[in-house]
Amino acid sequence: MSSPIVRFAPSPTGKLHVGNVRTALINWLFAKGQGGTFVLRIDDTDTERSTQAYEDGLKADLTWLDLVWDDTFNQSKRFGMYDAAADKLRDMGLLYACYETADELDRKRKIALSRGRPPVYDRSALDLSDEDKAKLEAEGRKPHWRFKLSGERVEWTDLVRGPQGIDTSSVSDPVLIREDGSYLYTLPSVVDDIDAKITHVVRGEDHVTNSGAQIEIFKALGGTPPEMAHTPLLVDAEGGAFSKRLGSLSMDTLEARGIFPMAIVSLLAKLGTSDNIEARDDLGVLAKEFDFSKIGRAPAKFDEKDLLALNATLIHTTPFDAVKEQLSAIAPDAANEPFWLAVRENCQTVHDAKDFADIAYGQIEPVIDAEDADFISEANDLLPEGEITAETWKAWTSSLKEKTGRKGRGLFMPLRKALTGQEHGPDMGVLLPLIGRKAVVRRLSKA
């Protein structure tokens, strides 16, 4: 295989979420695994909804994920190319003007369905004379423009779905240009793919039906249709529709929650594949492991529990320098290496460290059961003298065990609850020095 050239083509009309990041990631992994090129195309032909802020945001998100692009361009700078392509198709008799209103088209569809026919556009616009068109335009109607399909079967071998075919006689001629003269997605996309020499179009399976028409437009414009890969869409953990929840899974939201980029890409790279879902610490490894043959046909289930589990795996080995800035923002008193090393194995996200920062350096409410009151009093008396060190916990609990006869949970749990207010948490041997003698004595006395 020659080095592939792929593109990710987001519209700057909203934030990047896990659904479109998965598409970007699959494109990136495939290209980089084959020594190819990853192109970022900004689909901003919708000039009213597209904003610079969203464009800047999606670029920042991709950079945060380390999905760096090799080339980028904006469709809004290329309208001249699209106009030239449209003129070429008109001259070939493949782009024709239609004057039906939305209501009229809807009525035609309903009539076709009521008669048991597929709701395919009837091409009545092709029968209009120049006089008919002039009369309609005199009435104030403006045309939309459709591409005339061949009516033949278009076939290709999909890298995910295998042999595919679309009978173009069974679908409506696609609208390429709206009444207001603005372009829909289809024509600019084909023009750009030809110009950028895109070799593979990798996208969601909801685009399969569009592919037949796009292949014919490629050929009409003198281009070579790229190979195609249509991946199953994401669903939630129960297999339900996912679109309504995507806003809460935007990249800026996940970053704010303390989710690591590698946790996100590790999960999205393996969802719906035959590989096990495991944390990786390098995108290059994921690129080497990627293969379209591993992607199944069933919808890919996204579960936030899997994301948190992967994030926890990465957190547990993350050095202090990598989280120092985040710790400083959420818990300034805890932005030190001993604290991080003490608590990281109990965190799913960096933000979880905030709770342990309160335990180590703040004020907590001791918890003590009535039957443990005398034991805590003895613990206070037997606390070793001097500064608390890494050896204090072991020496202290050994003395208590010998004096009281307690052992196991009965020995350790009352101390943990009295000193942290929690039943679970970091190892007390490493947590105790962070709390410090003064706070230990105060909490024992209060308990």
VOPAGU-2260 file (C-alpha; in pm, 1 decimal, decimal comma):
REM VOPAGU-2260
SITE   aa  ch    i         X         Y         Z
SITE  MET   A    0       0,0       0,0       0,0
SITE  SER   A    1     126,8     348,7     -86,7
SITE  SER   A    2     128,1     596,5     200,1
SITE  PRO   A    3    -236,2     689,2     268,6
SITE  ILE   A    4    -364,8    1044,8     282,7
SITE  VAL   A    5    -671,3    1082,3     504,1
SITE  ARG   A    6    -873,0    1372,3     632,8
SITE  PHE   A    7   -1076,7    1460,5     937,9
SITE  ALA   A    8   -1338,2    1720,0     849,9
SITE  PRO   A    9   -1516,0    1876,5    1149,3
SITE  SER   A   10   -1752,4    2170,4    1123,7
SITE  PRO   A   11   -1665,6    2458,2    1360,4
SITE  THR   A   12   -2025,4    2484,5    1480,2
SITE  GLY   A   13   -1979,8    2311,5    1816,9
SITE  LYS   A   14   -1736,0    2133,8    2043,5
SITE  LEU   A   15   -1549,9    1811,4    1975,1
SITE  HIS   A   16   -1701,4    1514,9    2160,2
SITE  VAL   A   17   -1604,0    1149,6    2186,4
SITE  GLY   A   18   -1804,6    1058,6    1875,0
SITE  ASN   A   19   -1618,8    1277,8    1629,8
SITE  VAL   A   20   -1288,8    1237,0    1815,7
SITE  ARG   A   21   -1319,1     862,7    1750,4
SITE  THR   A   22   -1342,7     935,4    1376,8
SITE  ALA   A   23   -1041,0    1166,4    1395,6
SITE  LEU   A   24    -847,0     907,0    1592,5
SITE  ILE   A   25    -918,7     619,1    1353,1
SITE  ASN   A   26    -805,3     835,6    1061,6
SITE  TRP   A   27    -490,3     939,9    1249,7
SITE  LEU   A   28    -399,4     587,8    1363,8
SITE  PHE   A   29    -447,9     443,5    1016,3
SITE  ALA   A   30    -241,8     716,3     849,5
SITE  LYS   A   31      42,5     716,0    1100,9
SITE  GLY   A   32      55,7     338,6    1120,5
SITE  GLN   A   33     118,4     335,3     744,0
SITE  GLY   A   34     355,2     633,1     735,9
SITE  GLY   A   35      82,9     846,8     577,4
SITE  THR   A   36     -60,1    1198,1     602,4
SITE  PHE   A   37    -336,7    1328,5     829,2
SITE  VAL   A   38    -520,1    1633,3     692,4
SITE  LEU   A   39    -746,0    1855,9     902,8
SITE  ARG   A   40   -1016,2    2008,0     682,7
SITE  ILE   A   41   -1233,6    2274,0     843,1
SITE  ASP   A   42   -1583,7    2237,3     696,7
SITE  ASP   A   43   -1699,1    2595,0     745,3
SITE  THR   A   44   -1915,7    2645,5     438,3
SITE  ASP   A   45   -2201,6    2722,3     679,6
SITE  THR   A   46   -2072,6    3072,8     741,1
SITE  GLU   A   47   -2362,7    3170,1     967,6
SITE  ARG   A   48   -2308,3    2891,9    1223,4
SITE  SER   A   49   -1931,2    2849,5    1194,4
SITE  THR   A   50   -1722,3    3053,2    1436,3
SITE  GLN   A   51   -1353,0    3117,2    1487,1
SITE  ALA   A   52   -1395,4    3031,5    1854,8
SITE  TYR   A   53   -1518,9    2681,7    1773,1
SITE  GLU   A   54   -1241,8    2635,7    1516,4
SITE  ASP   A   55    -979,5    2741,4    1770,0
SITE  GLY   A   56   -1139,7    2510,6    2025,4
SITE  LEU   A   57   -1139,4    2200,3    1807,3
SITE  LYS   A   58    -777,1    2262,7    1710,0
SITE  ALA   A   59    -686,1    2302,6    2077,0
SITE  ASP   A   60    -867,9    1977,2    2158,3
SITE  LEU   A   61    -689,1    1783,3    1884,1
SITE  THR   A   62    -355,4    1924,5    2001,7
SITE  TRP   A   63    -437,4    1825,5    2361,0
SITE  LEU   A   64    -508,0    1471,3    2237,4
SITE  ASP   A   65    -179,2    1483,2    2039,9
SITE  LEU   A   66    -367,4    1418,6    1714,8
SITE  VAL   A   67    -146,8    1663,4    1529,9
SITE  TRP   A   68    -228,6    1727,9    1163,8
SITE  ASP   A   69      17,3    1741,4     874,7
SITE  ASP   A   70    -184,7    1990,5     671,6
SITE  THR   A   71    -498,9    2196,0     719,6
SITE  PHE   A   72    -727,8    2421,2     519,5
SITE  ASN   A   73   -1068,1    2591,2     543,2
SITE  GLN   A   74   -1346,0    2525,8     295,2
SITE  SER   A   75   -1461,5    2888,2     331,0
SITE  LYS   A   76   -1146,3    2993,9     141,8
SITE  ARG   A   77   -1222,1    2769,0    -156,2
SITE  PHE   A   78   -1562,2    2873,2    -289,7
SITE  GLY   A   79   -1406,4    2954,7    -627,1
SITE  MET   A   80   -1307,0    2589,1    -668,2
SITE  TYR   A   81   -1659,1    2473,3    -582,8
SITE  ASP   A   82   -1813,2    2721,9    -828,4
SITE  ALA   A   83   -1585,6    2592,1   -1105,2
SITE  ALA   A   84   -1680,2    2230,8   -1026,0
SITE  ALA   A   85   -2050,8    2319,4   -1027,2
SITE  ASP   A   86   -2014,5    2490,9   -1365,6
SITE  LYS   A   87   -1839,4    2182,9   -1504,6
SITE  LEU   A   88   -2122,0    1957,8   -1387,4
SITE  ARG   A   89   -2380,2    2195,3   -1541,0
SITE  ASP   A   90   -2198,0    2190,6   -1872,5
SITE  MET   A   91   -2204,0    1809,2   -1858,8
SITE  GLY   A   92   -2578,9    1809,8   -1796,5
SITE  LEU   A   93   -2526,3    1649,4   -1455,3
SITE  LEU   A   94   -2629,8    1943,0   -1235,6
SITE  TYR   A   95   -2981,8    2064,1   -1295,9
SITE  ALA   A   96   -3206,8    2332,4   -1149,4
SITE  CYS   A   97   -3516,0    2237,9    -947,7
SITE  TYR   A   98   -3784,3    2481,3    -835,7
SITE  GLU   A   99   -4005,4    2281,8    -597,4
SITE  THR   A  100   -4056,8    2427,5    -251,3
SITE  ALA   A  101   -3994,2    2222,0      60,3
SITE  ASP   A  102   -4370,3    2177,0     103,1
SITE  GLU   A  103   -4409,9    2057,0    -253,5
SITE  LEU   A  104   -4128,6    1806,4    -217,6
SITE  ASP   A  105   -4278,2    1680,0     106,8
SITE  ARG   A  106   -4613,5    1635,3     -63,5
SITE  LYS   A  107   -4450,1    1437,3    -344,7
SITE  ARG   A  108   -4281,3    1208,8     -93,7
SITE  LYS   A  109   -4606,7    1142,1      87,9
SITE  ILE   A  110   -4790,2    1063,0    -234,1
SITE  ALA   A  111   -4517,6     819,6    -341,3
SITE  LEU   A  112   -4529,3     643,4      -5,2
SITE  SER   A  113   -4910,0     622,0     -13,0
SITE  ARG   A  114   -4883,1     445,8    -347,8
SITE  GLY   A  115   -4626,2     199,9    -219,5
SITE  ARG   A  116   -4337,4     354,9    -410,1
SITE  PRO   A  117   -4003,5     467,5    -266,3
SITE  PRO   A  118   -3998,9     844,4    -194,0
SITE  VAL   A  119   -3746,3     916,5    -470,6
SITE  TYR   A  120   -3739,6    1254,2    -646,3
SITE  ASP   A  121   -3924,8    1221,5    -980,4
SITE  ARG   A  122   -3687,9    1444,1   -1182,1
SITE  SER   A  123   -3979,4    1652,7   -1306,3
SITE  ALA   A  124   -3744,9    1951,6   -1315,3
SITE  LEU   A  125   -3567,9    1795,7   -1612,2
SITE  ASP   A  126   -3883,8    1845,7   -1817,3
SITE  LEU   A  127   -3894,7    2221,3   -1758,3
SITE  SER   A  128   -3836,1    2437,3   -2062,3
SITE  ASP   A  129   -3641,7    2761,2   -2052,2
SITE  GLU   A  130   -3977,4    2939,4   -2064,2
SITE  ASP   A  131   -4103,8    2738,2   -1767,1
SITE  LYS   A  132   -3793,3    2826,2   -1567,2
SITE  ALA   A  133   -3819,2    3193,5   -1653,4
SITE  LYS   A  134   -4182,2    3196,5   -1541,7
SITE  LEU   A  135   -4097,7    3029,1   -1210,0
SITE  GLU   A  136   -3815,5    3272,2   -1147,3
SITE  ALA   A  137   -4044,2    3563,7   -1231,7
SITE  GLU   A  138   -4268,4    3435,3    -952,7
SITE  GLY   A  139   -3974,4    3478,8    -717,0
SITE  ARG   A  140   -3865,2    3116,2    -700,9
SITE  LYS   A  141   -3498,1    3037,5    -682,0
SITE  PRO   A  142   -3366,4    2698,0    -784,4
SITE  HIS   A  143   -3183,8    2439,3    -583,0
SITE  TRP   A  144   -2946,5    2220,1    -783,0
SITE  ARG   A  145   -2940,1    1841,7    -798,2
SITE  PHE   A  146   -2675,8    1602,0    -927,9
SITE  LYS   A  147   -2814,4    1361,5   -1186,8
SITE  LEU   A  148   -2728,4    1007,1   -1082,4
SITE  SER   A  149   -2663,6     741,5   -1344,9
SITE  GLY   A  150   -2931,4     503,4   -1221,7
SITE  GLU   A  151   -2673,2     225,3   -1221,3
SITE  ARG   A  152   -2538,0      25,4    -931,7
SITE  VAL   A  153   -2226,9     169,9    -767,1
SITE  GLU   A  154   -2006,9     -83,6    -591,6
SITE  TRP   A  155   -1697,2     -66,2    -373,8
SITE  THR   A  156   -1514,7    -279,8    -120,6
SITE  ASP   A  157   -1541,6    -115,9     216,9
SITE  LEU   A  158   -1244,0    -163,6     450,6
SITE  VAL   A  159   -1482,2    -231,5     739,6
SITE  ARG   A  160   -1806,8    -354,0     585,0
SITE  GLY   A  161   -1668,1    -553,2     292,1
SITE  PRO   A  162   -1840,9    -550,9     -50,4
SITE  GLN   A  163   -2097,0    -270,0     -69,1
SITE  GLY   A  164   -2332,1    -147,9    -337,6
SITE  ILE   A  165   -2585,4     129,2    -386,2
SITE  ASP   A  166   -2847,4     112,9    -660,2
SITE  THR   A  167   -2858,8     480,1    -756,9
SITE  SER   A  168   -3200,5     436,0    -919,9
SITE  SER   A  169   -3339,8     375,1    -572,2
SITE  VAL   A  170   -3226,2     707,3    -423,9
SITE  SER   A  171   -3305,0    1068,3    -501,8
SITE  ASP   A  172   -3066,1    1281,8    -699,2
SITE  PRO   A  173   -2878,7    1462,2    -419,0
SITE  VAL   A  174   -2911,9    1836,9    -373,5
SITE  LEU   A  175   -2567,1    1994,4    -404,3
SITE  ILE   A  176   -2660,2    2363,1    -390,7
SITE  ARG   A  177   -2938,0    2521,7    -185,2
SITE  GLU   A  178   -3181,4    2789,2    -304,2
SITE  ASP   A  179   -2967,6    3060,8    -145,3
SITE  GLY   A  180   -2664,6    2945,5    -342,2
SITE  SER   A  181   -2486,2    2785,1     -46,1
SITE  TYR   A  182   -2324,8    2445,4     -84,0
SITE  LEU   A  183   -2426,1    2134,1     100,5
SITE  TYR   A  184   -2153,1    1901,6     225,4
SITE  THR   A  185   -2132,7    1672,4     -77,7
SITE  LEU   A  186   -1979,7    1874,5    -360,9
SITE  PRO   A  187   -1717,1    2068,9    -160,1
SITE  SER   A  188   -1611,5    1745,2       6,2
SITE  VAL   A  189   -1551,0    1569,7    -325,6
SITE  VAL   A  190   -1370,3    1870,9    -473,8
SITE  ASP   A  191   -1143,3    1894,2    -169,2
SITE  ASP   A  192   -1074,3    1521,3    -162,6
SITE  ILE   A  193    -965,2    1532,9    -525,8
SITE  ASP   A  194    -749,7    1842,1    -471,8
SITE  ALA   A  195    -587,9    1705,8    -151,9
SITE  LYS   A  196    -533,6    1364,7    -317,4
SITE  ILE   A  197    -720,4    1189,4     -35,5
SITE  THR   A  198    -669,9     814,6     -75,7
SITE  HIS   A  199    -903,4     688,7     198,6
SITE  VAL   A  200   -1227,4     831,8     335,5
SITE  VAL   A  201   -1284,4     700,1     687,5
SITE  ARG   A  202   -1612,2     799,1     854,4
SITE  GLY   A  203   -1923,3     671,9    1031,1
SITE  GLU   A  204   -2159,4     419,6     876,5
SITE  ASP   A  205   -2435,1     680,9     859,8
SITE  HIS   A  206   -2259,9     802,3     542,1
SITE  VAL   A  207   -2279,7     470,1     355,0
SITE  THR   A  208   -2580,0     570,4     143,4
SITE  ASN   A  209   -2409,8     898,1      46,7
SITE  SER   A  210   -2109,5     711,2     -85,7
SITE  GLY   A  211   -2277,1     591,8    -405,2
SITE  ALA   A  212   -2357,4     947,0    -511,5
SITE  GLN   A  213   -2016,2    1076,7    -409,1
SITE  ILE   A  214   -1837,1     809,7    -608,9
SITE  GLU   A  215   -2030,4     919,0    -919,3
SITE  ILE   A  216   -1942,1    1284,4    -854,2
SITE  PHE   A  217   -1574,1    1190,5    -817,1
SITE  LYS   A  218   -1581,5    1024,2   -1157,8
SITE  ALA   A  219   -1778,2    1307,9   -1318,9
SITE  LEU   A  220   -1515,1    1558,7   -1204,2
SITE  GLY   A  221   -1231,7    1342,7   -1333,7
SITE  GLY   A  222   -1114,4    1223,3    -992,2
SITE  THR   A  223   -1039,0     876,3    -863,1
SITE  PRO   A  224   -1278,2     771,6    -586,1
SITE  PRO   A  225   -1086,1     702,9    -265,7
SITE  GLU   A  226   -1110,5     379,4     -77,6
SITE  MET   A  227   -1373,9     391,7     193,9
SITE  ALA   A  228   -1415,6     268,0     547,8
SITE  HIS   A  229   -1745,8     315,6     729,4
SITE  THR   A  230   -1723,4     242,6    1101,4
SITE  PRO   A  231   -2012,7     153,1    1334,4
SITE  LEU   A  232   -2141,5     443,3    1539,5
SITE  LEU   A  233   -2111,0     482,1    1915,5
SITE  VAL   A  234   -2397,3     386,0    2146,6
SITE  ASP   A  235   -2425,0     418,1    2522,3
SITE  ALA   A  236   -2358,8     138,2    2769,8
SITE  GLU   A  237   -2716,3      10,2    2730,1
SITE  GLY   A  238   -2695,2      16,2    2352,7
SITE  GLY   A  239   -2917,9     321,1    2320,6
SITE  ALA   A  240   -2884,2     638,5    2116,4
SITE  PHE   A  241   -2584,7     841,7    2220,4
SITE  SER   A  242   -2631,4    1179,1    2056,0
SITE  LYS   A  243   -2818,5    1351,4    2339,2
SITE  ARG   A  244   -2534,7    1288,5    2584,9
SITE  LEU   A  245   -2243,6    1393,3    2366,4
SITE  GLY   A  246   -2236,3    1746,9    2504,5
SITE  SER   A  247   -2127,9    1621,0    2845,4
SITE  LEU   A  248   -1850,1    1424,7    2677,7
SITE  SER   A  249   -1683,6    1710,9    2493,5
SITE  MET   A  250   -1307,3    1728,2    2522,0
SITE  ASP   A  251   -1301,1    2048,0    2727,3
SITE  THR   A  252   -1546,7    1893,5    2973,8
SITE  LEU   A  253   -1342,8    1573,5    3006,8
SITE  GLU   A  254   -1023,0    1774,5    3049,4
SITE  ALA   A  255   -1188,6    1981,6    3322,1
SITE  ARG   A  256   -1287,7    1657,7    3497,8
SITE  GLY   A  257    -924,3    1548,4    3506,9
SITE  ILE   A  258    -943,3    1281,4    3236,2
SITE  PHE   A  259    -609,4    1215,8    3065,2
SITE  PRO   A  260    -587,4    1235,7    2684,1
SITE  MET   A  261    -431,7     888,5    2665,2
SITE  ALA   A  262    -724,4     741,8    2858,3
SITE  ILE   A  263    -962,7     883,7    2597,8
SITE  VAL   A  264    -767,5     765,2    2293,8
SITE  SER   A  265    -686,3     427,7    2452,5
SITE  LEU   A  266   -1058,1     361,7    2492,0
SITE  LEU   A  267   -1177,1     503,4    2160,6
SITE  ALA   A  268    -907,0     318,6    1965,8
SITE  LYS   A  269   -1028,4     -19,0    2092,6
SITE  LEU   A  270   -1405,4      26,5    2115,2
SITE  GLY   A  271   -1582,1    -204,6    1875,2
SITE  THR   A  272   -1263,8    -394,1    1788,2
SITE  SER   A  273   -1140,3    -743,6    1866,9
SITE  ASP   A  274    -859,7    -600,7    2084,2
SITE  ASN   A  275    -884,6    -584,0    2461,0
SITE  ILE   A  276    -941,1    -239,2    2606,8
SITE  GLU   A  277    -617,8    -152,6    2784,5
SITE  ALA   A  278    -442,1     171,1    2871,6
SITE  ARG   A  279    -158,4     274,4    2646,2
SITE  ASP   A  280      85,6     552,4    2722,5
SITE  ASP   A  281     183,9     628,9    2363,4
SITE  LEU   A  282     -17,0     697,9    2046,4
SITE  GLY   A  283     252,2     528,3    1839,9
SITE  VAL   A  284     171,5     197,1    2006,5
SITE  LEU   A  285    -196,7     237,7    1921,9
SITE  ALA   A  286    -105,3     317,8    1560,8
SITE  LYS   A  287      99,8      -2,1    1531,2
SITE  GLU   A  288    -188,1    -204,9    1676,3
SITE  PHE   A  289    -456,2     -53,2    1450,4
SITE  ASP   A  290    -608,0    -256,0    1169,0
SITE  PHE   A  291    -944,7    -212,7     996,6
SITE  SER   A  292    -990,4    -590,1    1002,6
SITE  LYS   A  293   -1024,3    -571,9    1381,2
SITE  ILE   A  294   -1331,3    -345,4    1366,2
SITE  GLY   A  295   -1659,0    -534,1    1402,3
SITE  ARG   A  296   -1998,3    -453,5    1255,3
SITE  ALA   A  297   -2183,9    -415,7    1585,6
SITE  PRO   A  298   -2228,9     -67,5    1735,4
SITE  ALA   A  299   -1940,5      38,0    1960,3
SITE  LYS   A  300   -2054,7      75,7    2321,0
SITE  PHE   A  301   -1909,4     368,6    2512,3
SITE  ASP   A  302   -1921,6     340,3    2891,6
SITE  GLU   A  303   -1781,6     615,1    3113,4
SITE  LYS   A  304   -1686,2     346,5    3366,2
SITE  ASP   A  305   -1435,8     210,2    3115,1
SITE  LEU   A  306   -1295,3     557,8    3063,0
SITE  LEU   A  307   -1251,2     613,8    3436,2
SITE  ALA   A  308   -1091,7     271,8    3479,4
SITE  LEU   A  309    -835,7     346,9    3208,5
SITE  ASN   A  310    -774,6     690,0    3356,4
SITE  ALA   A  311    -714,3     532,5    3697,2
SITE  THR   A  312    -462,6     289,5    3548,3
SITE  LEU   A  313    -268,3     579,8    3399,9
SITE  ILE   A  314    -301,2     793,0    3712,3
SITE  HIS   A  315    -145,1     522,7    3929,6
SITE  THR   A  316     188,5     551,8    3750,8
SITE  THR   A  317     182,8     921,6    3665,1
SITE  PRO   A  318     481,2    1115,1    3806,7
SITE  PHE   A  319     429,9    1428,4    4010,3
SITE  ASP   A  320     572,2    1664,7    3748,8
SITE  ALA   A  321     296,1    1560,9    3505,6
SITE  VAL   A  322      18,2    1668,2    3744,2
SITE  LYS   A  323     187,6    1948,0    3937,5
SITE  GLU   A  324       4,5    2221,6    3751,5
SITE  GLN   A  325    -335,8    2057,1    3796,9
SITE  LEU   A  326    -271,8    1989,4    4164,5
SITE  SER   A  327    -169,5    2350,1    4218,3
SITE  ALA   A  328    -498,8    2462,1    4069,6
SITE  ILE   A  329    -728,8    2232,1    4267,1
SITE  ALA   A  330    -537,2    2191,5    4594,1
SITE  PRO   A  331    -244,0    2432,8    4632,9
SITE  ASP   A  332    -141,2    2292,8    4972,5
SITE  ALA   A  333    -112,6    1944,8    4822,1
SITE  ALA   A  334     107,7    2033,8    4524,3
SITE  ASN   A  335     404,6    1835,1    4645,5
SITE  GLU   A  336     554,4    1503,9    4540,1
SITE  PRO   A  337     521,1    1310,3    4869,7
SITE  PHE   A  338     148,1    1383,5    4878,0
SITE  TRP   A  339      94,0    1279,5    4514,6
SITE  LEU   A  340     287,1     956,1    4552,5
SITE  ALA   A  341      86,2     879,0    4865,6
SITE  VAL   A  342    -257,9     925,4    4708,9
SITE  ARG   A  343    -234,1     854,7    4334,0
SITE  GLU   A  344    -320,0     484,9    4363,6
SITE  ASN   A  345    -650,8     585,0    4520,0
SITE  CYS   A  346    -744,1     831,9    4245,8
SITE  GLN   A  347    -939,5     784,5    3924,5
SITE  THR   A  348    -873,7    1144,4    3821,3
SITE  VAL   A  349    -635,7    1410,4    3946,5
SITE  HIS   A  350    -936,0    1587,8    4092,5
SITE  ASP   A  351    -988,5    1299,7    4334,8
SITE  ALA   A  352    -671,0    1414,0    4507,7
SITE  LYS   A  353    -865,0    1715,8    4639,8
SITE  ASP   A  354   -1050,0    1497,6    4892,0
SITE  PHE   A  355    -723,1    1350,7    5016,6
SITE  ALA   A  356    -570,6    1697,8    5032,7
SITE  ASP   A  357    -840,8    1794,0    5280,0
SITE  ILE   A  358    -760,5    1484,4    5484,3
SITE  ALA   A  359    -387,9    1552,1    5485,2
SITE  TYR   A  360    -383,1    1927,9    5525,5
SITE  GLY   A  361    -732,7    2047,0    5610,1
SITE  GLN   A  362   -1000,4    1999,4    5869,4
SITE  ILE   A  363   -1189,6    1669,8    5889,2
SITE  GLU   A  364   -1457,4    1533,5    6115,4
SITE  PRO   A  365   -1328,0    1220,6    6295,4
SITE  VAL   A  366   -1557,1     917,7    6297,1
SITE  ILE   A  367   -1555,6     689,9    6598,6
SITE  ASP   A  368   -1783,6     407,7    6709,5
SITE  ALA   A  369   -1877,5     403,5    7077,4
SITE  GLU   A  370   -1703,8      70,7    7139,7
SITE  ASP   A  371   -1377,0     215,9    7008,4
SITE  ALA   A  372   -1362,3     520,2    7235,9
SITE  ASP   A  373   -1128,6     363,5    7496,8
SITE  PHE   A  374    -908,8     221,6    7218,5
SITE  ILE   A  375    -865,5     565,8    7059,6
SITE  SER   A  376    -778,4     709,9    7401,2
SITE  GLU   A  377    -505,2     447,3    7442,3
SITE  ALA   A  378    -388,6     517,7    7087,9
SITE  ASN   A  379    -345,8     880,9    7180,6
SITE  ASP   A  380    -136,4     784,7    7482,4
SITE  LEU   A  381      81,7     540,8    7286,6
SITE  LEU   A  382     156,4     770,8    6990,8
SITE  PRO   A  383     537,4     767,8    6956,3
SITE  GLU   A  384     718,6    1083,4    7060,2
SITE  GLY   A  385     877,0    1322,7    6814,6
SITE  GLU   A  386     806,0    1397,9    6451,2
SITE  ILE   A  387     599,4    1145,1    6262,0
SITE  THR   A  388     799,2     957,3    6000,6
SITE  ALA   A  389     744,7     671,4    5756,1
SITE  GLU   A  390     819,1     427,2    6042,4
SITE  THR   A  391     573,4     578,4    6291,1
SITE  TRP   A  392     261,4     391,1    6178,0
SITE  LYS   A  393     420,2      47,9    6205,2
SITE  ALA   A  394     572,5     119,6    6547,6
SITE  TRP   A  395     251,5     275,7    6675,3
SITE  THR   A  396      18,8      -5,3    6565,3
SITE  SER   A  397     261,0    -268,3    6697,2
SITE  SER   A  398     249,3    -105,7    7042,0
SITE  LEU   A  399    -129,5     -85,9    7026,7
SITE  LYS   A  400    -159,8    -448,6    6923,1
SITE  GLU   A  401      57,0    -559,1    7212,9
SITE  LYS   A  402    -126,0    -338,9    7464,1
SITE  THR   A  403    -485,9    -400,1    7354,0
SITE  GLY   A  404    -473,1    -738,2    7182,7
SITE  ARG   A  405    -648,0    -594,2    6880,7
SITE  LYS   A  406    -539,6    -694,3    6532,2
SITE  GLY   A  407    -643,4    -668,4    6166,8
SITE  ARG   A  408    -947,6    -456,0    6090,0
SITE  GLY   A  409   -1026,7    -408,1    6457,9
SITE  LEU   A  410    -685,3    -247,5    6502,8
SITE  PHE   A  411    -650,0     -39,2    6188,3
SITE  MET   A  412   -1005,1      72,0    6100,1
SITE  PRO   A  413   -1080,3     276,4    6416,0
SITE  LEU   A  414    -752,9     464,5    6367,4
SITE  ARG   A  415    -823,6     533,1    5999,7
SITE  LYS   A  416   -1174,7     660,6    6075,1
SITE  ALA   A  417   -1055,1     877,6    6358,8
SITE  LEU   A  418    -769,5    1029,3    6158,3
SITE  THR   A  419    -929,9    1060,2    5813,5
SITE  GLY   A  420   -1304,3    1040,5    5867,9
SITE  GLN   A  421   -1309,8     769,6    5598,9
SITE  GLU   A  422   -1311,1     389,4    5588,0
SITE  HIS   A  423   -1095,1     375,0    5276,6
SITE  GLY   A  424    -803,6     567,2    5139,8
SITE  PRO   A  425    -427,1     578,7    5094,7
SITE  ASP   A  426    -191,7     367,6    5300,7
SITE  MET   A  427    -185,1     512,7    5650,1
SITE  GLY   A  428     188,7     459,5    5677,0
SITE  VAL   A  429     252,9     716,2    5404,9
SITE  LEU   A  430     -45,5     937,8    5487,0
SITE  LEU   A  431      39,6     983,1    5855,9
SITE  PRO   A  432     355,1    1193,1    5801,5
SITE  LEU   A  433     159,2    1422,6    5571,3
SITE  ILE   A  434    -105,5    1481,6    5837,4
SITE  GLY   A  435     165,2    1564,4    6090,2
SITE  ARG   A  436     184,7    1517,4    6466,0
SITE  LYS   A  437     -11,0    1824,4    6564,0
SITE  ALA   A  438    -312,8    1734,2    6350,7
SITE  VAL   A  439    -293,2    1364,6    6454,4
SITE  VAL   A  440    -307,0    1456,9    6823,3
SITE  ARG   A  441    -587,8    1705,2    6762,9
SITE  ARG   A  442    -799,4    1451,3    6573,0
SITE  LEU   A  443    -742,4    1176,0    6826,9
SITE  SER   A  444    -837,1    1409,1    7107,9
SITE  LYS   A  445   -1147,8    1523,5    6925,4
SITE  ALA   A  446   -1248,0    1164,1    6853,1
